[in-house]
């Protein structure tokens, strides 16, 4: 499709401006206050109704919330950096993200489109040769960086809304456009999904930029190989004691956690398919001459099937408990997030391939590719499928200058216009295929 009613060059320029603004002000899971306020203002300019705040969430399903001090600091930072503190006040407590509906003039299906909006817990490279640094839009927020392209995803979502609003007279049915918080760590999708908001979707589309090292102009119509994943923290409790005078009176939580780390990495792999385990952070102890009474680990397991991920998770917990017992400690685990696998619907993939072949800027279509990671869009996709809808998750190709989640990651901004045209074309055309 070509969108003659829109000055696409001007739209792409403006979406790039928005992406750079988001890149400069990245916000981690459940703190995307300024980001959400910016999205809402953009949607309101289009005259769209926007749902946000506690009404779009189920608090028991808001997994992996940062600690209170961090939540408060991020909230205050967002208030000081946003021109819409009135909106941010309504999201206090981590109720970030928003949903809009674009009602078409023609009868037709309900189409769900999801983009994610959060950043990574990474410090951005501040060095020459890294474009965001060279051009003055590198992150202003310590330990926060858009290193996965969700800034581009957000801009794509806004672009999709702008295009569709210009073509409402040709739009069959309606589009539910979701700006999801907390994708990193697989934390945000469950809360939005639990409201039942996506049950009515007949078709549901997600997309991620990058992932594979592809040319700009290449789009993958569907993904497979989503790894099931569980994220959890383990907290070892020991007994503090004088390290010189009475070491035998203590129980060393760091020793227990250390034993757990090396033995979790040694869990036998499953014969049924690929698996992963990572211990990403390790904190413990209070002072040099004190037997440490506390240690904390941030752990994730992954598996190509739910069964394999369960095996990795159960094995990890067995190791944690064994290691705690070895040193007279106890261990508690806290669930922080998860995602399952999903299979895209072949019927919808057929339609997607056909529609993609007509999208301006798309010159190569790959039917399917290995996603190669976890994505909590699968939580929404499974919900849509359980209610009779069809789903697919695409990949918008671009070359990777650095891997995702790396301090030198950057997006090729041409994917923003392509992504917006892809989503808009799918919403306009899918029911005609
Ligand atoms: Zn991502």
Boltz pocket constraint, residues with backbone or C-beta under 6 A from the ligand:
constraints:
  - pocket:
      binder: B
      contacts: [[A, 148], [A, 149], [A, 150], [A, 183], [A, 208]]
      max_distance: 6.0
